[in-house]
Amino acid sequence: MLTEQRSFSLVEVLVFTTILSVFFVTAASVVTVALRNMKFNEHKIIALHYSRQLEDWLRAQKEIDWGGTQCSGSCCSSGCNFTQRVTQGSLSPKFCFDISPISDWPAPNSLGCNGVYSLGSLFLREVEFTSSPVSGYIGQVNAVITVSWLDLGQKKSATTSAVFSVLEQ
């Protein structure tokens, strides 16, 4: 008596293997995209932390000595008040704050950080100030803080804006 052996044909095995391969490739792609998004979000959270750190430091500097006048002559080198610092050289200077924690004002630079990602060896933090003096007095200063980083060769950034004025409550 012959017993009938049941087994899978070669075509059935190939179909099963193909379906299993497609499933694993799809799963690996989903995991890769999820990890990439997690890394981007991690960098964005750190960038926003650096941005908030600078905004808080600037707010403290503003509270110490607002001033209200533009930078002129020798004041620009030392002993400046807040409004004189943020108008060094022009009414919209850029500053590169490439250290953390922030300890002092860096020199203004029309180009910002010149593309050097030195903050935490991954980030670039710069701020651009704008102000409009009325009769020689600066009553408000706008700051745009940009923290940038490279992610897979592409420049990514987080930008925040702050407004500083004489009376803040």
C-alpha positions as CSV (number, residue, x, y, z in Angstrom):
1,M,0.0,0.0,0.0
2,L,1.4,3.3,-1.1
3,T,1.0,6.2,1.3
4,E,0.4,9.5,-0.3
5,Q,2.9,12.2,0.8
6,R,1.6,15.7,0.9
7,S,4.2,18.4,0.3
8,F,4.5,21.9,-1.1
9,S,5.3,22.3,-4.8
10,L,8.3,24.5,-5.8
11,V,5.9,27.2,-7.1
12,E,4.1,27.3,-3.7
13,V,7.4,27.7,-1.9
14,L,8.6,30.5,-4.2
15,V,5.3,32.4,-3.8
16,F,5.5,32.0,0.0
17,T,9.2,33.2,0.0
18,T,8.3,36.2,-2.2
19,I,5.4,37.3,0.0
20,L,7.6,36.9,3.1
21,S,10.4,38.9,1.4
22,V,8.0,41.7,0.5
23,F,6.7,41.9,4.0
24,F,10.2,42.1,5.6
25,V,11.4,44.7,3.1
26,T,8.3,46.8,3.8
27,A,8.8,46.4,7.6
28,A,12.5,47.4,7.3
29,S,11.5,50.5,5.3
30,V,8.9,51.5,7.8
31,V,11.4,51.1,10.7
32,T,14.0,53.1,8.8
33,V,11.6,56.0,8.1
34,A,10.4,56.0,11.7
35,L,14.0,56.1,13.0
36,R,14.9,59.0,10.6
37,N,11.8,60.9,11.9
38,M,12.7,60.3,15.5
39,K,16.3,61.6,14.9
40,F,14.9,64.7,13.1
41,N,12.5,65.3,16.0
42,E,15.4,64.8,18.5
43,H,17.5,67.4,16.7
44,K,14.5,69.8,16.5
45,I,13.9,69.6,20.2
46,I,17.6,70.3,20.9
47,A,17.5,73.2,18.4
48,L,14.4,74.7,20.1
49,H,16.2,74.3,23.5
50,Y,19.2,76.3,22.2
51,S,16.9,78.9,20.7
52,R,14.9,79.3,24.0
53,Q,18.2,79.4,25.9
54,L,19.4,82.4,23.8
55,E,16.0,84.1,24.0
56,D,16.1,83.9,27.8
57,W,19.6,85.2,27.9
58,L,18.7,88.1,25.7
59,R,15.7,88.9,27.8
60,A,17.9,89.0,30.9
61,Q,20.4,91.3,29.1
62,K,17.5,93.6,28.1
63,E,16.3,93.7,31.7
64,I,19.8,94.6,33.0
65,D,20.2,97.7,30.8
66,W,17.8,98.6,27.9
67,G,19.4,101.9,27.0
68,G,17.3,102.9,24.0
69,T,20.0,104.5,21.9
70,Q,21.9,103.2,18.8
71,C,25.5,102.2,18.9
72,S,27.9,105.0,18.0
73,G,31.7,105.3,18.2
74,S,33.6,103.7,21.0
75,C,30.5,102.3,22.8
76,C,30.4,99.4,20.3
77,S,33.6,97.9,21.8
78,S,32.7,97.7,25.5
79,G,30.3,99.0,28.1
80,C,27.3,99.0,25.8
81,N,23.6,98.7,26.8
82,F,21.2,96.3,25.1
83,T,20.0,98.5,22.3
84,Q,23.5,99.6,21.5
85,R,24.7,96.0,21.3
86,V,21.9,94.9,18.9
87,T,22.6,97.9,16.6
88,Q,26.3,97.4,16.3
89,G,27.4,98.2,12.8
90,S,23.9,98.5,11.4
91,L,20.2,98.4,12.3
92,S,20.1,94.6,11.5
93,P,23.3,92.9,12.6
94,K,23.7,89.1,12.9
95,F,25.4,87.5,15.9
96,C,26.7,83.9,16.1
97,F,26.2,82.4,19.6
98,D,28.2,79.3,19.2
99,I,28.8,78.4,22.9
100,S,26.5,77.0,25.5
101,P,25.8,78.2,28.1
102,I,26.0,81.8,26.8
103,S,28.5,83.9,28.8
104,D,28.9,87.1,26.7
105,W,28.0,88.9,23.5
106,P,30.0,87.7,20.5
107,A,31.2,90.1,17.8
108,P,28.5,91.0,15.2
109,N,29.0,89.5,11.8
110,S,27.0,90.3,8.7
111,L,27.3,86.7,7.6
112,G,26.3,85.1,10.9
113,C,28.1,81.9,11.8
114,N,29.7,81.5,8.3
115,G,28.3,77.9,8.1
116,V,30.3,76.6,11.0
117,Y,28.3,74.0,13.0
118,S,30.2,74.3,16.3
119,L,27.4,74.4,18.9
120,G,27.4,70.9,20.4
121,S,29.4,69.9,17.3
122,L,26.2,69.7,15.3
123,F,24.3,73.0,15.6
124,L,24.7,76.5,14.4
125,R,22.9,79.3,16.4
126,E,22.5,82.8,15.1
127,V,20.3,85.8,15.8
128,E,19.4,88.7,13.6
129,F,18.1,91.9,15.2
130,T,16.0,94.6,13.6
131,S,14.9,97.9,15.0
132,S,13.4,101.1,13.9
133,P,14.5,104.1,15.9
134,V,11.9,106.9,16.3
135,S,13.6,110.3,16.8
136,G,16.8,108.4,17.7
137,Y,15.2,106.3,20.4
138,I,14.7,102.5,20.0
139,G,11.6,101.4,21.7
140,Q,11.4,97.9,20.2
141,V,13.9,95.3,19.0
142,N,12.9,92.3,16.9
143,A,15.0,89.2,17.1
144,V,14.9,86.2,14.7
145,I,16.8,83.2,16.3
146,T,17.7,80.4,13.9
147,V,19.3,77.2,15.0
148,S,20.4,75.0,12.1
149,W,21.9,71.5,11.7
150,L,22.7,69.1,8.9
151,D,20.5,66.0,8.5
152,L,21.6,63.5,5.9
153,G,23.4,66.3,4.0
154,Q,20.4,68.7,4.1
155,K,20.3,71.9,6.1
156,K,17.4,71.8,8.6
157,S,16.5,74.7,10.9
158,A,14.2,75.8,13.7
159,T,13.4,79.5,13.8
160,T,11.8,81.5,16.6
161,S,11.0,85.2,16.8
162,A,11.1,87.4,19.9
163,V,10.2,91.0,20.4
164,F,12.0,93.1,23.1
165,S,10.6,96.4,24.3
166,V,11.0,98.8,27.2
167,L,7.9,97.7,29.0
168,E,7.3,94.0,29.1
169,Q,4.9,92.4,31.5
